[in-house]
Amino acid sequence: FSCYFMTKLLESGHYSFNNVCRWSNNVLGEDLFALGKIFIPINVNRSHWTCAVIFVEEKRIQYYDSMGGNGGIYTKALLQYLKDE
């Protein structure tokens, strides 16, 4: 996904599936859930980049942050997105 995905998903700090509901249509003719991994770049406070990875087959979301953040708000939003999708 684009670096704007999480910004739109959590617009104004609130989860909004409607902002991204069509994004999965751009997955190169693939079913989103047929992919092995989905990488989501995340810009935290316009000053720090992190990354979340959805491991589809393992049904796991991993958050990577070089500054040690846990990314709870992002992983919860991604889990809800997958449920809504």
DRENTORKOL-3810 file (N, C-alpha, C; in nm, 4 decimals):
REM DRENTORKOL-3810
@n.u->0.0824; n.v->-0.1189; n.w->0.0000; ca.u->0.0000; ca.v->0.0000; ca.w->0.0000; c.u->0.0867; c.v->0.1251; c.w->0.0000
@n.u->0.0286; n.v->0.2350; n.w->-0.0318; ca.u->0.0963; ca.v->0.3643; ca.w->-0.0353; c.u->0.1222; c.v->0.4156; c.w->0.1067
@n.u->0.2127; n.v->0.5097; n.w->0.1172; ca.u->0.2419; ca.v->0.5692; ca.w->0.2481; c.u->0.1246; c.v->0.6525; c.w->0.2997
@n.u->0.0259; n.v->0.6789; n.w->0.2159; ca.u->-0.0913; ca.v->0.7542; ca.w->0.2595; c.u->-0.2019; c.v->0.6647; c.w->0.3151
@n.u->-0.1860; n.v->0.5337; n.w->0.3030; ca.u->-0.2913; ca.v->0.4419; ca.w->0.3464; c.u->-0.3258; c.v->0.4613; c.w->0.4941
@n.u->-0.2255; n.v->0.4566; n.w->0.5814; ca.u->-0.2530; ca.v->0.4683; ca.w->0.7244; c.u->-0.3042; c.v->0.6068; c.w->0.7596
@n.u->-0.2529; n.v->0.7086; n.w->0.6916; ca.u->-0.3011; ca.v->0.8457; ca.w->0.7153; c.u->-0.4501; c.v->0.8551; c.w->0.6858
@n.u->-0.4937; n.v->0.7927; n.w->0.5776; ca.u->-0.6363; ca.v->0.7956; ca.w->0.5425; c.u->-0.7187; c.v->0.7034; c.w->0.6327
@n.u->-0.6608; n.v->0.5874; n.w->0.6700; ca.u->-0.7331; ca.v->0.4932; ca.w->0.7558; c.u->-0.7600; c.v->0.5534; c.w->0.8932
@n.u->-0.6636; n.v->0.6302; n.w->0.9444; ca.u->-0.6789; ca.v->0.6935; ca.w->1.0761; c.u->-0.6880; c.v->0.8455; c.w->1.0626
@n.u->-0.7698; n.v->0.8909; n.w->0.9711; ca.u->-0.7826; ca.v->1.0351; ca.w->0.9481; c.u->-0.8338; c.v->1.1047; c.w->1.0739
@n.u->-0.7664; n.v->1.2114; n.w->1.1123; ca.u->-0.7992; ca.v->1.2885; ca.w->1.2331; c.u->-0.7983; c.v->1.2010; c.w->1.3581
@n.u->-0.7196; n.v->1.0945; n.w->1.3559; ca.u->-0.7076; ca.v->1.0078; ca.w->1.4728; c.u->-0.8208; c.v->0.9091; c.w->1.4911
@n.u->-0.9130; n.v->0.9020; n.w->1.3954; ca.u->-1.0275; ca.v->0.8124; ca.w->1.4057; c.u->-1.0284; c.v->0.7147; c.w->1.2884
@n.u->-1.0591; n.v->0.5897; n.w->1.3185; ca.u->-1.0655; ca.v->0.4853; ca.w->1.2166; c.u->-1.1736; c.v->0.5178; c.w->1.1144
@n.u->-1.1379; n.v->0.5085; n.w->0.9859; ca.u->-1.2351; ca.v->0.5374; ca.w->0.8801; c.u->-1.2154; c.v->0.4413; c.w->0.7625
@n.u->-1.2868; n.v->0.3304; n.w->0.7643; ca.u->-1.2788; ca.v->0.2328; ca.w->0.6564; c.u->-1.3227; c.v->0.2932; c.w->0.5236
@n.u->-1.4200; n.v->0.3829; n.w->0.5276; ca.u->-1.4709; ca.v->0.4437; ca.w->0.4045; c.u->-1.3623; c.v->0.5172; c.w->0.3270
@n.u->-1.2622; n.v->0.5684; n.w->0.3957; ca.u->-1.1535; ca.v->0.6402; ca.w->0.3283; c.u->-1.0647; c.v->0.5487; c.w->0.2450
@n.u->-1.0622; n.v->0.4194; n.w->0.2778; ca.u->-0.9697; ca.v->0.3273; ca.w->0.2095; c.u->-1.0385; c.v->0.2030; c.w->0.1531
@n.u->-1.1691; n.v->0.2006; n.w->0.1539; ca.u->-1.2411; ca.v->0.0785; ca.w->0.1157; c.u->-1.2126; c.v->0.0335; c.w->-0.0277
@n.u->-1.1685; n.v->0.1218; n.w->-0.1134; ca.u->-1.1404; ca.v->0.0838; ca.w->-0.2525; c.u->-0.9936; c.v->0.0556; c.w->-0.2793
@n.u->-0.9088; n.v->0.0750; n.w->-0.1800; ca.u->-0.7653; ca.v->0.0580; ca.w->-0.2005; c.u->-0.7287; c.v->-0.0844; c.w->-0.2371
@n.u->-0.8002; n.v->-0.1817; n.w->-0.1854; ca.u->-0.7668; ca.v->-0.3212; ca.w->-0.2153; c.u->-0.7971; c.v->-0.3562; c.w->-0.3609
@n.u->-0.8746; n.v->-0.2729; n.w->-0.4308; ca.u->-0.9018; ca.v->-0.2965; ca.w->-0.5729; c.u->-0.7773; c.v->-0.2747; c.w->-0.6588
@n.u->-0.6778; n.v->-0.2074; n.w->-0.6047; ca.u->-0.5559; ca.v->-0.1747; ca.w->-0.6788; c.u->-0.4437; c.v->-0.2751; c.w->-0.6545
@n.u->-0.4757; n.v->-0.3947; n.w->-0.6107; ca.u->-0.3749; ca.v->-0.4955; ca.w->-0.5793; c.u->-0.3483; c.v->-0.5827; c.w->-0.7013
@n.u->-0.3156; n.v->-0.5205; n.w->-0.8105; ca.u->-0.2730; ca.v->-0.5884; ca.w->-0.9335; c.u->-0.3509; c.v->-0.7147; c.w->-0.9667
@n.u->-0.4825; n.v->-0.7053; n.w->-0.9635; ca.u->-0.5668; ca.v->-0.8174; ca.w->-1.0008; c.u->-0.5694; c.v->-0.9309; c.w->-0.9013
@n.u->-0.5081; n.v->-0.9118; n.w->-0.7873; ca.u->-0.5016; ca.v->-1.0162; ca.w->-0.6844; c.u->-0.6100; c.v->-0.9943; c.w->-0.5801
@n.u->-0.6482; n.v->-1.1027; n.w->-0.5183; ca.u->-0.7305; ca.v->-1.0948; ca.w->-0.3989; c.u->-0.6366; c.v->-1.0561; c.w->-0.2854
@n.u->-0.6727; n.v->-0.9565; n.w->-0.2086; ca.u->-0.5889; ca.v->-0.9085; ca.w->-0.0998; c.u->-0.5454; c.v->-1.0226; c.w->-0.0080
@n.u->-0.6362; n.v->-1.1149; n.w->0.0178; ca.u->-0.6078; ca.v->-1.2237; ca.w->0.1113; c.u->-0.5312; c.v->-1.3387; c.w->0.0472
@n.u->-0.5022; n.v->-1.3289; n.w->-0.0816; ca.u->-0.4210; ca.v->-1.4293; ca.w->-0.1503; c.u->-0.2726; c.v->-1.3930; c.w->-0.1460
@n.u->-0.2432; n.v->-1.2727; n.w->-0.0999; ca.u->-0.1042; ca.v->-1.2284; ca.w->-0.0910; c.u->-0.0363; c.v->-1.2917; c.w->0.0303
@n.u->0.0942; n.v->-1.3045; n.w->0.0237; ca.u->0.1698; ca.v->-1.3586; ca.w->0.1374; c.u->0.1921; c.v->-1.2543; c.w->0.2452
@n.u->0.2348; n.v->-1.1346; n.w->0.2014; ca.u->0.2629; ca.v->-1.0256; ca.w->0.2943; c.u->0.2115; c.v->-0.8951; c.w->0.2353
@n.u->0.1696; n.v->-0.8068; n.w->0.3235; ca.u->0.1278; ca.v->-0.6726; ca.w->0.2840; c.u->0.2082; c.v->-0.5748; c.w->0.3694
@n.u->0.2837; n.v->-0.4879; n.w->0.3032; ca.u->0.3677; ca.v->-0.3907; ca.w->0.3727; c.u->0.2975; c.v->-0.2556; c.w->0.3768
@n.u->0.2932; n.v->-0.1949; n.w->0.4959; ca.u->0.2293; ca.v->-0.0656; ca.w->0.5127; c.u->0.3298; c.v->0.0312; c.w->0.5754
@n.u->0.3822; n.v->0.1257; n.w->0.4974; ca.u->0.4695; ca.v->0.2278; ca.w->0.5559; c.u->0.3857; c.v->0.3265; c.w->0.6368
@n.u->0.4388; n.v->0.3695; n.w->0.7504; ca.u->0.3637; ca.v->0.4581; ca.w->0.8393; c.u->0.4530; c.v->0.5761; c.w->0.8785
@n.u->0.4029; n.v->0.6960; n.w->0.8578; ca.u->0.4738; ca.v->0.8158; ca.w->0.9000; c.u->0.4147; c.v->0.8610; c.w->1.0331
@n.u->0.4943; n.v->0.8544; n.w->1.1381; ca.u->0.4489; ca.v->0.8890; ca.w->1.2725; c.u->0.4793; c.v->1.0362; c.w->1.2989
@n.u->0.3773; n.v->1.1146; n.w->1.3191; ca.u->0.3892; ca.v->1.2572; ca.w->1.3516; c.u->0.4752; c.v->1.3350; c.w->1.2520
@n.u->0.4745; n.v->1.2945; n.w->1.1276; ca.u->0.5494; ca.v->1.3619; ca.w->1.0209; c.u->0.6991; c.v->1.3725; c.w->1.0498
@n.u->0.7497; n.v->1.2844; n.w->1.1370; ca.u->0.8908; ca.v->1.2960; ca.w->1.1713; c.u->0.9639; c.v->1.1623; c.w->1.1781
@n.u->0.8915; n.v->1.0525; n.w->1.1702; ca.u->0.9545; ca.v->0.9219; ca.w->1.1898; c.u->0.8790; c.v->0.8165; c.w->1.1097
@n.u->0.9529; n.v->0.7346; n.w->1.0352; ca.u->0.8911; ca.v->0.6293; ca.w->0.9550; c.u->0.8994; c.v->0.4959; c.w->1.0273
@n.u->0.7877; n.v->0.4243; n.w->1.0243; ca.u->0.7812; ca.v->0.2882; ca.w->1.0753; c.u->0.7166; c.v->0.2020; c.w->0.9672
@n.u->0.7019; n.v->0.0743; n.w->0.9969; ca.u->0.6423; ca.v->-0.0155; ca.w->0.8982; c.u->0.5608; c.v->-0.1230; c.w->0.9694
@n.u->0.4464; n.v->-0.1526; n.w->0.9153; ca.u->0.3666; ca.v->-0.2656; ca.w->0.9619; c.u->0.3616; c.v->-0.3664; c.w->0.8482
@n.u->0.3666; n.v->-0.4938; n.w->0.8839; ca.u->0.3580; ca.v->-0.6000; ca.w->0.7845; c.u->0.2460; c.v->-0.6940; c.w->0.8269
@n.u->0.1563; n.v->-0.7193; n.w->0.7336; ca.u->0.0506; ca.v->-0.8176; ca.w->0.7565; c.u->0.0972; c.v->-0.9478; c.w->0.6929
@n.u->0.1163; n.v->-1.0499; n.w->0.7744; ca.u->0.1513; ca.v->-1.1831; ca.w->0.7269; c.u->0.0192; c.v->-1.2576; c.w->0.7104
@n.u->-0.0305; n.v->-1.2601; n.w->0.5881; ca.u->-0.1669; ca.v->-1.3051; ca.w->0.5615; c.u->-0.1877; c.v->-1.4511; c.w->0.6019
@n.u->-0.1025; n.v->-1.5407; n.w->0.5552; ca.u->-0.1215; ca.v->-1.6831; ca.w->0.5844; c.u->-0.1090; c.v->-1.7130; c.w->0.7330
@n.u->-0.0199; n.v->-1.6417; n.w->0.8008; ca.u->0.0007; ca.v->-1.6634; ca.w->0.9440; c.u->-0.1034; c.v->-1.5914; c.w->1.0288
@n.u->-0.1826; n.v->-1.5047; n.w->0.9644; ca.u->-0.2831; ca.v->-1.4240; ca.w->1.0346; c.u->-0.2180; c.v->-1.3467; c.w->1.1493
@n.u->-0.1133; n.v->-1.2707; n.w->1.1099; ca.u->-0.0346; ca.v->-1.1978; ca.w->1.2091; c.u->0.0016; c.v->-1.0610; c.w->1.1533
@n.u->0.0017; n.v->-0.9609; n.w->1.2419; ca.u->0.0441; ca.v->-0.8264; ca.w->1.2061; c.u->0.1655; c.v->-0.7925; c.w->1.2919
@n.u->0.2726; n.v->-0.7501; n.w->1.2276; ca.u->0.3952; ca.v->-0.7144; ca.w->1.2976; c.u->0.4245; c.v->-0.5668; c.w->1.2731
@n.u->0.4633; n.v->-0.4969; n.w->1.3787; ca.u->0.4955; ca.v->-0.3541; ca.w->1.3700; c.u->0.6441; c.v->-0.3370; c.w->1.3943
@n.u->0.7106; n.v->-0.2652; n.w->1.3057; ca.u->0.8546; ca.v->-0.2433; ca.w->1.3156; c.u->0.8822; c.v->-0.0949; c.w->1.3375
@n.u->0.9554; n.v->-0.0649; n.w->1.4452; ca.u->0.9878; ca.v->0.0729; ca.w->1.4794; c.u->1.1281; c.v->0.0772; c.w->1.5384
@n.u->1.2179; n.v->0.1460; n.w->1.4725; ca.u->1.3562; ca.v->0.1539; ca.w->1.5196; c.u->1.3687; c.v->0.2297; c.w->1.6514
@n.u->1.2647; n.v->0.3029; n.w->1.6901; ca.u->1.2678; ca.v->0.3766; ca.w->1.8161; c.u->1.1921; c.v->0.3021; c.w->1.9262
@n.u->1.1498; n.v->0.1802; n.w->1.8980; ca.u->1.0900; ca.v->0.0957; ca.w->2.0012; c.u->0.9426; c.v->0.1156; c.w->2.0301
@n.u->0.8716; n.v->0.1913; n.w->1.9482; ca.u->0.7280; ca.v->0.2090; ca.w->1.9710; c.u->0.6532; c.v->0.0777; c.w->1.9480
@n.u->0.5397; n.v->0.0613; n.w->2.0174; ca.u->0.4651; ca.v->-0.0641; ca.w->2.0026; c.u->0.3609; c.v->-0.0600; c.w->1.8910
@n.u->0.3233; n.v->0.0584; n.w->1.8455; ca.u->0.2320; ca.v->0.0721; ca.w->1.7316; c.u->0.0925; c.v->0.0173; c.w->1.7548
@n.u->0.0496; n.v->0.0126; n.w->1.8789; ca.u->-0.0815; ca.v->-0.0431; ca.w->1.9113; c.u->-0.1959; c.v->0.0163; c.w->1.8328
@n.u->-0.1981; n.v->0.1483; n.w->1.8185; ca.u->-0.3069; ca.v->0.2134; ca.w->1.7448; c.u->-0.3084; c.v->0.1682; c.w->1.5985
@n.u->-0.1904; n.v->0.1463; n.w->1.5414; ca.u->-0.1813; ca.v->0.1074; ca.w->1.4007; c.u->-0.2191; c.v->-0.0391; c.w->1.3801
@n.u->-0.1721; n.v->-0.1261; n.w->1.4669; ca.u->-0.2051; ca.v->-0.2682; ca.w->1.4512; c.u->-0.3537; c.v->-0.2929; c.w->1.4758
@n.u->-0.4116; n.v->-0.2210; n.w->1.5701; ca.u->-0.5566; ca.v->-0.2349; ca.w->1.5938; c.u->-0.6360; c.v->-0.1867; c.w->1.4730
@n.u->-0.5926; n.v->-0.0755; n.w->1.4145; ca.u->-0.6613; ca.v->-0.0230; ca.w->1.2961; c.u->-0.6492; c.v->-0.1198; c.w->1.1793
@n.u->-0.5308; n.v->-0.1798; n.w->1.1614; ca.u->-0.5124; ca.v->-0.2760; ca.w->1.0517; c.u->-0.5961; c.v->-0.4014; c.w->1.0726
@n.u->-0.6049; n.v->-0.4476; n.w->1.1963; ca.u->-0.6885; ca.v->-0.5645; ca.w->1.2243; c.u->-0.8344; c.v->-0.5342; c.w->1.1916
@n.u->-0.8804; n.v->-0.4176; n.w->1.2308; ca.u->-1.0186; ca.v->-0.3787; ca.w->1.2001; c.u->-1.0385; c.v->-0.3652; c.w->1.0492
@n.u->-0.9407; n.v->-0.3104; n.w->0.9809; ca.u->-0.9489; ca.v->-0.2989; ca.w->0.8347; c.u->-0.9644; c.v->-0.4358; c.w->0.7699
@n.u->-0.8851; n.v->-0.5333; n.w->0.8152; ca.u->-0.8936; ca.v->-0.6687; ca.w->0.7580; c.u->-1.0303; c.v->-0.7308; c.w->0.7849
@n.u->-1.0855; n.v->-0.7064; n.w->0.9022; ca.u->-1.2191; ca.v->-0.7570; ca.w->0.9333; c.u->-1.3239; c.v->-0.6915; c.w->0.8430
@n.u->-1.3098; n.v->-0.5607; n.w->0.8222; ca.u->-1.4067; ca.v->-0.4877; ca.w->0.7404; c.u->-1.3922; c.v->-0.5227; c.w->0.5919
@n.u->-1.2714; n.v->-0.5550; n.w->0.5511; ca.u->-1.2462; ca.v->-0.5867; ca.w->0.4106; c.u->-1.3110; c.v->-0.7196; c.w->0.3749
END
